[in-house]
Amino acid sequence: MNTTAVPKSFLVETKQLEFDRHNPRLVEVDGLETASDKIIMAALVAEADIGELVASIVANTYMDIEPLIVTQKGTQKTGHYRVLEGNRRLSAIRFLQNPALARDCRLSIPKDISNEVLNSLNTVTAYLVDDEEGARAFIGFKHINGPHRWDSYAKARFISDWYLKEIDKITIDDIANKLGDNNQTVRSLIAGMLVLKQAEDEELFQINDRSKRGPFGFSHLYTALGRIEYRDFLGLKKDWNQRPLQNPVPSSHKEKLKEVLQYLYGSKKDDIQSVIKSQNPDLKHLGQVIANPIARNILFTTKDLEAAREEVGNASDIFQDALIIAHTRVQEVMKKISKFSANQDNLLSIAMEMAENANNIHTLMEIKISKSKG
């Protein structure tokens, strides 16, 4: 891995620190440039497990071992420093200094915080860099292959911003080498993010509008784009991600891009649920369906992936998949049998029907096998 010279550290008062409103962890914050600290901190509580860090500081004081990385470019106030690396730590510091703010952000703070702990929050060690470029290699390695890894969306956002800002000076291979990562992985993350950014910019999709809550499943998108069915459907050429540019999906395929993203993630606004229950095998099955006009029409009309797949799938494969899924679900129920309560006797009829159905399936399979041998 290539390294960048790290400047000397210095002590900075925490009241001079500002959050980085380009932080890749902030997936669901609208209007980041003008968002208040409270909004930023609430988002970090949801995304970055601030509570664990707060508890550690209260127990041990602030352990000033790893310097923050800061810049004076892009600050809201003169003389302040924008934190490029360490926003999670800055958030924990702010919450401990202002417990009322923590309560507003639904974070529990111990009532009695010692003066020793509070005094440890007044100043911290930091490295000063000119701008993001001066810190990218270090931050990227730490969060992509190092000890504090981001999820795939945060990784992709960080890497693609880097790529676009230096597109005339740097290649994907250069970025991969600096991060110590596989260049195909970096390529997939950048390409997937450029497609997602195009959809957001053209108001075809918004992460906040997805039907399923919880972490954003960015891997659904970049994994799908690795399959030929999705690339063909979206009008992407075979080598499209070798040197990807902004807006990679042709304008003639914009509505198809919206369609794919709604299948992957759903839409609260349009009352559409994601058809992806499990990335494997649903992502493969969705690709097969959108490549077949009849199956795609069934999916578009019913939003039922299984019904659409029956149009393109091998009958034996469809039965096998259904049987394996049913077996897996029954195993999950068996693991939870200890939670069954005697006052839930209404569930016995369901279990009896399951037993009868399982027996019928087994009998019919035996009959068919017997006939094939006779």
VOPAGU-2260 file (C-alpha; in pm, 1 decimal, decimal comma):
REM VOPAGU-2260
SITE   aa  ch    i         X         Y         Z
SITE  MET   A    0       0,0       0,0       0,0
SITE  ASN   A    1     121,8     345,6     -84,4
SITE  THR   A    2     139,5     578,0     212,2
SITE  THR   A    3     113,8     952,4     255,9
SITE  ALA   A    4     339,1    1145,4     492,0
SITE  VAL   A    5     150,7    1217,5     813,2
SITE  PRO   A    6     198,8    1568,2     958,3
SITE  LYS   A    7     288,6    1629,6    1319,5
SITE  SER   A    8      10,8    1625,5    1573,6
SITE  PHE   A    9    -111,0    1922,6    1779,1
SITE  LEU   A   10    -362,2    1985,3    2059,1
SITE  VAL   A   11    -690,7    2150,1    1963,7
SITE  GLU   A   12    -977,7    2266,3    2181,9
SITE  THR   A   13   -1286,3    2055,9    2111,9
SITE  LYS   A   14   -1504,1    2368,3    2096,5
SITE  GLN   A   15   -1314,5    2457,3    1775,8
SITE  LEU   A   16   -1411,9    2132,1    1604,3
SITE  GLU   A   17   -1687,1    2098,8    1343,9
SITE  PHE   A   18   -1849,8    1788,2    1198,2
SITE  ASP   A   19   -1769,6    1684,1     843,7
SITE  ARG   A   20   -2092,3    1720,0     648,2
SITE  HIS   A   21   -1953,1    1493,1     377,0
SITE  ASN   A   22   -1914,1    1198,1     615,8
SITE  PRO   A   23   -1986,8     871,2     427,4
SITE  ARG   A   24   -2167,8     732,4     732,4
SITE  LEU   A   25   -2447,3     987,3     698,4
SITE  VAL   A   26   -2662,7     787,1     459,1
SITE  GLU   A   27   -3003,4     931,5     534,1
SITE  VAL   A   28   -2946,2    1298,4     615,1
SITE  ASP   A   29   -3104,9    1536,0     367,4
SITE  GLY   A   30   -2947,2    1878,0     311,1
SITE  LEU   A   31   -2618,3    1787,2     476,0
SITE  GLU   A   32   -2451,5    2116,0     390,2
SITE  THR   A   33   -2694,4    2311,6     609,7
SITE  ALA   A   34   -2788,7    2040,0     860,9
SITE  SER   A   35   -2758,3    2131,7    1228,4
SITE  ASP   A   36   -2515,6    1955,2    1459,3
SITE  LYS   A   37   -2815,1    1796,3    1630,0
SITE  ILE   A   38   -2930,1    1637,0    1303,0
SITE  ILE   A   39   -2577,3    1516,1    1227,2
SITE  MET   A   40   -2538,1    1369,0    1575,7
SITE  ALA   A   41   -2878,0    1197,2    1567,9
SITE  ALA   A   42   -2777,1    1034,2    1237,9
SITE  LEU   A   43   -2448,7     916,6    1387,5
SITE  VAL   A   44   -2635,2     768,1    1684,9
SITE  ALA   A   45   -2838,2     561,4    1437,9
SITE  GLU   A   46   -2544,0     462,5    1217,9
SITE  ALA   A   47   -2230,6     448,2    1429,9
SITE  ASP   A   48   -2302,6     302,7    1777,1
SITE  ILE   A   49   -2215,9     618,5    1968,7
SITE  GLY   A   50   -2349,3     474,9    2294,2
SITE  GLU   A   51   -2070,6     219,0    2317,7
SITE  LEU   A   52   -1808,0     491,0    2277,3
SITE  VAL   A   53   -1977,1     718,3    2534,3
SITE  ALA   A   54   -1978,1     434,7    2789,9
SITE  SER   A   55   -1607,8     372,6    2727,0
SITE  ILE   A   56   -1519,1     739,8    2779,3
SITE  VAL   A   57   -1723,2     759,9    3100,7
SITE  ALA   A   58   -1544,0     451,0    3233,7
SITE  ASN   A   59   -1190,8     544,5    3126,9
SITE  THR   A   60   -1191,1     919,6    3040,2
SITE  TYR   A   61   -1119,1    1018,5    2679,3
SITE  MET   A   62    -826,5     802,6    2563,7
SITE  ASP   A   63    -633,3    1046,2    2345,4
SITE  ILE   A   64    -436,9     778,0    2164,9
SITE  GLU   A   65    -540,2     813,4    1801,8
SITE  PRO   A   66    -535,4    1172,4    1668,2
SITE  LEU   A   67    -830,4    1311,1    1476,6
SITE  ILE   A   68    -760,5    1426,8    1122,1
SITE  VAL   A   69    -877,8    1783,6    1059,9
SITE  THR   A   70    -867,9    2056,4     799,2
SITE  GLN   A   71    -941,1    2429,5     807,0
SITE  LYS   A   72   -1100,2    2417,1     462,3
SITE  GLY   A   73   -1477,6    2416,2     439,4
SITE  THR   A   74   -1540,2    2519,8     800,4
SITE  GLN   A   75   -1849,2    2713,1     904,2
SITE  LYS   A   76   -1652,2    2949,2    1129,4
SITE  THR   A   77   -1308,7    3107,3    1090,5
SITE  GLY   A   78   -1048,3    2951,0    1318,2
SITE  HIS   A   79   -1238,1    2623,7    1341,7
SITE  TYR   A   80   -1134,7    2279,0    1217,6
SITE  ARG   A   81   -1347,8    2035,9    1018,9
SITE  VAL   A   82   -1306,9    1677,6    1138,3
SITE  LEU   A   83   -1233,5    1450,2     842,2
SITE  GLU   A   84   -1160,1    1148,8    1060,1
SITE  GLY   A   85   -1311,4    1118,7    1409,0
SITE  ASN   A   86   -1672,6    1236,9    1373,8
SITE  ARG   A   87   -1792,0     949,0    1589,9
SITE  ARG   A   88   -1554,5    1054,3    1868,3
SITE  LEU   A   89   -1653,3    1420,6    1831,6
SITE  SER   A   90   -2019,4    1323,1    1861,4
SITE  ALA   A   91   -1952,0    1130,5    2183,7
SITE  ILE   A   92   -1763,9    1430,5    2324,4
SITE  ARG   A   93   -2048,5    1668,9    2240,3
SITE  PHE   A   94   -2306,2    1440,3    2402,6
SITE  LEU   A   95   -2107,1    1412,2    2723,2
SITE  GLN   A   96   -2063,9    1788,8    2733,4
SITE  ASN   A   97   -2436,1    1839,8    2669,7
SITE  PRO   A   98   -2650,7    1554,0    2813,8
SITE  ALA   A   99   -2972,5    1736,5    2719,9
SITE  LEU   A  100   -2871,8    1714,4    2354,3
SITE  ALA   A  101   -2805,9    1342,2    2400,4
SITE  ARG   A  102   -3158,4    1292,8    2534,4
SITE  ASP   A  103   -3300,7    1480,4    2233,8
SITE  CYS   A  104   -3110,5    1236,5    2010,0
SITE  ARG   A  105   -3239,5     937,0    2206,7
SITE  LEU   A  106   -2904,4     847,5    2356,3
SITE  SER   A  107   -2877,5     751,9    2721,2
SITE  ILE   A  108   -2603,5     933,4    2913,4
SITE  PRO   A  109   -2498,4     844,4    3270,9
SITE  LYS   A  110   -2627,7    1098,4    3525,7
SITE  ASP   A  111   -2303,8    1139,2    3717,2
SITE  ILE   A  112   -2009,1    1223,8    3494,4
SITE  SER   A  113   -1690,4    1295,1    3686,6
SITE  ASN   A  114   -1493,6    1616,6    3644,9
SITE  GLU   A  115   -1199,3    1401,6    3540,1
SITE  VAL   A  116   -1399,1    1272,5    3244,1
SITE  LEU   A  117   -1528,5    1618,5    3150,3
SITE  ASN   A  118   -1180,6    1772,6    3174,8
SITE  SER   A  119   -1044,1    1503,4    2941,6
SITE  LEU   A  120   -1283,5    1631,2    2672,1
SITE  ASN   A  121   -1157,3    1988,3    2656,3
SITE  THR   A  122    -867,7    1925,5    2418,7
SITE  VAL   A  123    -776,5    1639,9    2186,6
SITE  THR   A  124    -484,2    1556,7    1964,0
SITE  ALA   A  125    -526,1    1609,2    1590,4
SITE  TYR   A  126    -336,4    1597,0    1262,3
SITE  LEU   A  127    -388,2    1900,2    1037,5
SITE  VAL   A  128    -405,2    1837,9     661,5
SITE  ASP   A  129    -467,4    2081,6     377,1
SITE  ASP   A  130    -783,5    1908,1     253,7
SITE  GLU   A  131    -949,2    1568,9     196,7
SITE  GLU   A  132    -687,8    1471,4     -58,9
SITE  GLY   A  133    -418,2    1490,3     205,9
SITE  ALA   A  134    -600,0    1237,0     423,3
SITE  ARG   A  135    -772,0    1005,7     175,1
SITE  ALA   A  136    -525,9     718,2     160,6
SITE  PHE   A  137    -500,4     690,0     539,2
SITE  ILE   A  138    -874,6     724,6     605,4
SITE  GLY   A  139    -964,0     491,8     321,0
SITE  PHE   A  140    -728,5     215,6     433,4
SITE  LYS   A  141    -852,2     237,2     792,7
SITE  HIS   A  142   -1219,0     207,3     700,5
SITE  ILE   A  143   -1196,6     -23,2     400,3
SITE  ASN   A  144    -931,7    -278,8     491,4
SITE  GLY   A  145    -820,5    -161,5     834,6
SITE  PRO   A  146    -952,8    -213,7    1185,9
SITE  HIS   A  147   -1260,0      16,4    1170,3
SITE  ARG   A  148   -1442,9     -88,0     856,1
SITE  TRP   A  149   -1738,1      97,6     709,0
SITE  ASP   A  150   -2032,4     -80,0     550,0
SITE  SER   A  151   -2035,0    -116,9     171,2
SITE  TYR   A  152   -2233,1     204,1     110,6
SITE  ALA   A  153   -1996,6     421,9     316,1
SITE  LYS   A  154   -1696,4     261,1     144,4
SITE  ALA   A  155   -1844,3     320,2    -200,2
SITE  ARG   A  156   -1937,1     679,5    -125,9
SITE  PHE   A  157   -1588,2     759,5       2,5
SITE  ILE   A  158   -1410,0     587,7    -287,9
SITE  SER   A  159   -1635,9     728,0    -561,2
SITE  ASP   A  160   -1599,2    1085,0    -427,8
SITE  TRP   A  161   -1222,6    1037,0    -436,8
SITE  TYR   A  162   -1239,2     894,8    -790,0
SITE  LEU   A  163   -1459,3    1173,0    -929,9
SITE  LYS   A  164   -1255,5    1454,7    -773,5
SITE  GLU   A  165    -932,1    1321,2    -923,1
SITE  ILE   A  166   -1068,2    1144,9   -1230,7
SITE  ASP   A  167    -813,6    1309,4   -1461,1
SITE  LYS   A  168    -519,2    1227,2   -1232,9
SITE  ILE   A  169    -593,4     886,2   -1084,2
SITE  THR   A  170    -708,5     541,0   -1195,5
SITE  ILE   A  171    -912,2     279,0   -1012,1
SITE  ASP   A  172    -596,4      69,3    -987,3
SITE  ASP   A  173    -418,5     362,5    -817,0
SITE  ILE   A  174    -696,6     390,5    -558,1
SITE  ALA   A  175    -698,6      15,0    -499,2
SITE  ASN   A  176    -322,9      14,6    -442,3
SITE  LYS   A  177    -344,2     299,1    -193,2
SITE  LEU   A  178    -622,8     123,8      -5,7
SITE  GLY   A  179    -460,0    -217,8     -16,0
SITE  ASP   A  180    -773,7    -363,0    -173,8
SITE  ASN   A  181    -864,1    -574,9    -475,1
SITE  ASN   A  182    -910,9    -351,4    -777,8
SITE  GLN   A  183   -1222,3    -542,3    -890,6
SITE  THR   A  184   -1386,9    -474,8    -553,6
SITE  VAL   A  185   -1302,0    -104,9    -576,6
SITE  ARG   A  186   -1426,3     -96,9    -936,5
SITE  SER   A  187   -1759,1    -256,7    -838,6
SITE  LEU   A  188   -1810,3     -13,4    -550,2
SITE  ILE   A  189   -1737,4     292,6    -766,9
SITE  ALA   A  190   -1953,0     170,9   -1055,7
SITE  GLY   A  191   -2243,4      85,9    -827,0
SITE  MET   A  192   -2226,4     424,0    -654,5
SITE  LEU   A  193   -2222,5     611,3    -986,7
SITE  VAL   A  194   -2539,6     429,4   -1093,1
SITE  LEU   A  195   -2703,6     504,1    -758,0
SITE  LYS   A  196   -2595,8     869,8    -772,1
SITE  GLN   A  197   -2740,9     901,6   -1121,3
SITE  ALA   A  198   -3073,7     763,0    -998,2
SITE  GLU   A  199   -3076,1    1006,9    -705,1
SITE  ASP   A  200   -2973,8    1307,7    -916,2
SITE  GLU   A  201   -3246,9    1231,8   -1171,0
SITE  GLU   A  202   -3500,8    1174,5    -890,6
SITE  LEU   A  203   -3562,8     814,5    -991,3
SITE  PHE   A  204   -3483,6     682,0    -643,8
SITE  GLN   A  205   -3403,6     807,8    -295,4
SITE  ILE   A  206   -3253,1     597,1     -18,6
SITE  ASN   A  207   -3496,1     744,7     235,3
SITE  ASP   A  208   -3788,5     622,5      24,1
SITE  ARG   A  209   -3694,7     252,7      37,2
SITE  SER   A  210   -3956,6      26,9     192,3
SITE  LYS   A  211   -3726,1    -178,5     414,5
SITE  ARG   A  212   -3580,5      -6,9     720,1
SITE  GLY   A  213   -3241,9     -75,8     873,1
SITE  PRO   A  214   -2900,3     -53,9     704,7
SITE  PHE   A  215   -2911,3      29,2     334,1
SITE  GLY   A  216   -2836,4    -286,8     132,6
SITE  PHE   A  217   -2603,6    -126,6    -119,8
SITE  SER   A  218   -2450,1    -467,3    -197,0
SITE  HIS   A  219   -2776,4    -563,8    -372,8
SITE  LEU   A  220   -2707,1    -302,1    -639,5
SITE  TYR   A  221   -2337,1    -353,5    -707,3
SITE  THR   A  222   -2381,4    -733,3    -702,0
SITE  ALA   A  223   -2669,2    -706,9    -949,7
SITE  LEU   A  224   -2459,8    -489,8   -1181,5
SITE  GLY   A  225   -2208,1    -773,7   -1196,8
SITE  ARG   A  226   -2469,6    -993,0   -1368,7
SITE  ILE   A  227   -2520,9    -970,8   -1745,5
SITE  GLU   A  228   -2902,7    -971,6   -1721,1
SITE  TYR   A  229   -2905,6    -645,9   -1527,7
SITE  ARG   A  230   -2638,0    -483,4   -1745,7
SITE  ASP   A  231   -2826,2    -568,8   -2064,0
SITE  PHE   A  232   -3155,4    -447,3   -1916,6
SITE  LEU   A  233   -2996,5    -113,5   -1819,9
SITE  GLY   A  234   -2812,5     -69,5   -2150,1
SITE  LEU   A  235   -2463,9     -99,0   -1997,0
SITE  LYS   A  236   -2188,1    -221,6   -2225,8
SITE  LYS   A  237   -1964,1    -513,0   -2130,5
SITE  ASP   A  238   -1666,5    -294,5   -2031,1
SITE  TRP   A  239   -1870,6      -5,7   -1887,2
SITE  ASN   A  240   -1699,3     -14,5   -1546,9
SITE  GLN   A  241   -1338,7     -10,8   -1670,1
SITE  ARG   A  242   -1330,5     367,8   -1660,0
SITE  PRO   A  243   -1682,4     457,5   -1541,6
SITE  LEU   A  244   -1811,5     810,7   -1582,6
SITE  GLN   A  245   -2098,0     997,4   -1421,5
SITE  ASN   A  246   -2446,8     898,4   -1541,4
SITE  PRO   A  247   -2342,4     558,4   -1683,2
SITE  VAL   A  248   -2698,1     441,8   -1762,5
SITE  PRO   A  249   -2819,5     576,8   -2101,4
SITE  SER   A  250   -3104,6     826,8   -2075,8
SITE  SER   A  251   -3317,7     590,0   -2286,9
SITE  HIS   A  252   -3303,9     339,0   -1997,9
SITE  LYS   A  253   -3387,5     574,0   -1708,3
SITE  GLU   A  254   -3727,9     419,6   -1638,6
SITE  LYS   A  255   -3572,2      73,9   -1639,1
SITE  LEU   A  256   -3321,7     191,1   -1380,1
SITE  LYS   A  257   -3607,0     315,7   -1162,5
SITE  GLU   A  258   -3784,5     -17,6   -1208,8
SITE  VAL   A  259   -3479,3    -220,0   -1102,4
SITE  LEU   A  260   -3416,5      -5,9    -794,8
SITE  GLN   A  261   -3779,0     -38,8    -687,5
SITE  TYR   A  262   -3756,8    -416,0    -721,0
SITE  LEU   A  263   -3437,3    -413,4    -513,9
SITE  TYR   A  264   -3542,0    -167,9    -244,6
SITE  GLY   A  265   -3912,1     -91,1    -278,1
SITE  SER   A  266   -4070,6     252,6    -246,5
SITE  LYS   A  267   -4277,4     391,9      40,2
SITE  LYS   A  268   -4406,1     673,3    -182,7
SITE  ASP   A  269   -4536,6     432,4    -447,1
SITE  ASP   A  270   -4636,2     164,3    -192,1
SITE  ILE   A  271   -4401,3     -94,6    -343,2
SITE  GLN   A  272   -4224,7    -360,9    -138,1
SITE  SER   A  273   -3879,0    -494,2    -223,8
SITE  VAL   A  274   -3891,6    -838,8    -390,8
SITE  ILE   A  275   -3549,2    -925,2    -243,4
SITE  LYS   A  276   -3601,2   -1125,8      74,4
SITE  SER   A  277   -3255,3   -1281,5      57,6
SITE  GLN   A  278   -2976,6   -1167,8    -176,4
SITE  ASN   A  279   -2908,4   -1530,5    -262,8
SITE  PRO   A  280   -3103,2   -1656,9    -456,5
SITE  ASP   A  281   -3348,5   -1366,7    -509,9
SITE  LEU   A  282   -3097,5   -1143,3    -689,8
SITE  LYS   A  283   -3027,9   -1419,6    -942,1
SITE  HIS   A  284   -3398,9   -1492,1    -985,8
SITE  LEU   A  285   -3481,4   -1123,7   -1039,6
SITE  GLY   A  286   -3214,3   -1106,0   -1309,0
SITE  GLN   A  287   -3368,3   -1404,5   -1488,2
SITE  VAL   A  288   -3712,6   -1245,1   -1470,1
SITE  ILE   A  289   -3620,6    -900,6   -1605,2
SITE  ALA   A  290   -3441,1   -1068,4   -1897,4
SITE  ASN   A  291   -3767,2   -1236,1   -2003,4
SITE  PRO   A  292   -4041,8    -998,6   -2133,5
SITE  ILE   A  293   -4332,0   -1220,0   -2024,8
SITE  ALA   A  294   -4190,4   -1290,0   -1678,6
SITE  ARG   A  295   -4103,7    -923,4   -1636,7
SITE  ASN   A  296   -4461,0    -824,7   -1722,6
SITE  ILE   A  297   -4590,5   -1068,0   -1459,0
SITE  LEU   A  298   -4354,1    -918,1   -1200,7
SITE  PHE   A  299   -4441,0    -562,1   -1301,7
SITE  THR   A  300   -4813,2    -639,4   -1261,5
SITE  THR   A  301   -4810,0    -862,0    -951,7
SITE  LYS   A  302   -4483,3    -763,3    -775,1
SITE  ASP   A  303   -4458,2   -1138,3    -703,2
SITE  LEU   A  304   -4107,6   -1266,1    -784,0
SITE  GLU   A  305   -4197,0   -1632,6    -735,0
SITE  ALA   A  306   -4493,6   -1610,7    -971,0
SITE  ALA   A  307   -4281,5   -1435,2   -1233,6
SITE  ARG   A  308   -3995,9   -1682,9   -1199,7
SITE  GLU   A  309   -4224,8   -1975,3   -1276,8
SITE  GLU   A  310   -4240,2   -1834,6   -1629,9
SITE  VAL   A  311   -3864,7   -1873,0   -1682,9
SITE  GLY   A  312   -3744,3   -2124,7   -1426,9
SITE  ASN   A  313   -3693,7   -2496,0   -1473,0
SITE  ALA   A  314   -3986,8   -2671,0   -1299,8
SITE  SER   A  315   -3757,4   -2907,9   -1108,1
SITE  ASP   A  316   -3540,1   -2617,6    -988,7
SITE  ILE   A  317   -3845,3   -2422,2    -874,3
SITE  PHE   A  318   -3971,1   -2719,7    -671,0
SITE  GLN   A  319   -3625,1   -2783,5    -527,2
SITE  ASP   A  320   -3584,4   -2420,4    -419,1
SITE  ALA   A  321   -3930,0   -2415,2    -260,5
SITE  LEU   A  322   -3862,7   -2738,6     -70,6
SITE  ILE   A  323   -3525,5   -2617,1      57,7
SITE  ILE   A  324   -3674,6   -2283,5     169,4
SITE  ALA   A  325   -3958,1   -2466,7     350,1
SITE  HIS   A  326   -3707,5   -2699,8     517,9
SITE  THR   A  327   -3499,2   -2402,4     631,4
SITE  ARG   A  328   -3804,4   -2228,8     777,4
SITE  VAL   A  329   -3906,0   -2543,4     967,9
SITE  GLN   A  330   -3554,4   -2570,9    1109,2
SITE  GLU   A  331   -3580,8   -2210,4    1228,2
SITE  VAL   A  332   -3909,0   -2293,8    1402,3
SITE  MET   A  333   -3747,4   -2597,1    1569,3
SITE  LYS   A  334   -3473,9   -2375,8    1712,5
SITE  LYS   A  335   -3741,3   -2156,2    1870,1
SITE  ILE   A  336   -3961,6   -2439,3    2007,8
SITE  SER   A  337   -3848,6   -2358,5    2363,2
SITE  LYS   A  338   -4032,4   -2026,4    2331,7
SITE  PHE   A  339   -4366,4   -2202,4    2270,0
SITE  SER   A  340   -4610,2   -2140,9    2555,5
SITE  ALA   A  341   -4884,9   -2380,9    2670,0
SITE  ASN   A  342   -5141,7   -2101,3    2636,2
SITE  GLN   A  343   -5071,4   -2087,1    2261,4
SITE  ASP   A  344   -5273,1   -2404,3    2195,1
SITE  ASN   A  345   -5431,9   -2232,0    1893,7
SITE  LEU   A  346   -5100,7   -2292,2    1714,2
SITE  LEU   A  347   -5143,6   -2670,5    1734,1
SITE  SER   A  348   -5377,4   -2671,0    1434,2
SITE  ILE   A  349   -5114,1   -2490,7    1226,2
SITE  ALA   A  350   -4847,1   -2741,5    1329,1
SITE  MET   A  351   -5084,6   -3031,1    1248,9
SITE  GLU   A  352   -5154,6   -2889,2     902,9
SITE  MET   A  353   -4780,0   -2852,1     844,8
SITE  ALA   A  354   -4728,5   -3216,3     945,1
SITE  GLU   A  355   -5005,1   -3333,0     709,4
SITE  ASN   A  356   -4866,2   -3127,8     422,4
SITE  ALA   A  357   -4514,0   -3258,9     483,2
SITE  ASN   A  358   -4646,0   -3616,4     486,4
SITE  ASN   A  359   -4839,4   -3557,8     162,6
SITE  ILE   A  360   -4533,1   -3407,4      -7,6
SITE  HIS   A  361   -4320,9   -3703,3      98,5
SITE  THR   A  362   -4584,1   -3954,3     -23,1
SITE  LEU   A  363   -4627,6   -3786,9    -361,7
SITE  MET   A  364   -4251,5   -3769,5    -413,0
SITE  GLU   A  365   -4217,2   -4142,0    -333,5
SITE  ILE   A  366   -4497,6   -4228,2    -575,8
SITE  LYS   A  367   -4338,0   -4026,9    -856,1
SITE  ILE   A  368   -3994,9   -4183,5    -794,3
SITE  SER   A  369   -4150,5   -4531,5    -784,8
SITE  LYS   A  370   -4332,6   -4476,1   -1113,9
SITE  SER   A  371   -4015,5   -4348,3   -1282,1
SITE  LYS   A  372   -3832,5   -4668,9   -1183,3
SITE  GLY   A  373   -4120,9   -4897,8   -1284,4
